């Protein structure tokens, strides 16, 4: 165990003994599953969590939903084809950015 781990354990034990860890939101409940947080930076994960708790979606998700809604309402075959191409391009670019982030963060 490193010095940092020992220090953290001592501080948590002191807080527990002083009752500072009682009555907190979510006490006694398991931590929420957030497997996606492992693939983003701590700052991004914090931002996503704040947005989720506030009921706000990231801009790219809002744009993707709007594009899908527009596609669902389009009746002209040429317009649908153009919308599908834009949506596929956006999905590809987002996937490329996510993959680059995973590779950058991989040990």
Buried (B, 14 or more C-beta within 10 A) or exposed (E): EEEEEEEEEEEEEEEEEEEEEEEEEEEEEEEEEEEEBEBBEEEEBEEBEEEEEEEEEEEEEEBBEEBEEBBEEBEEEEEBEEBEEEBEEBEEEBEEEEEEBEEEEEE
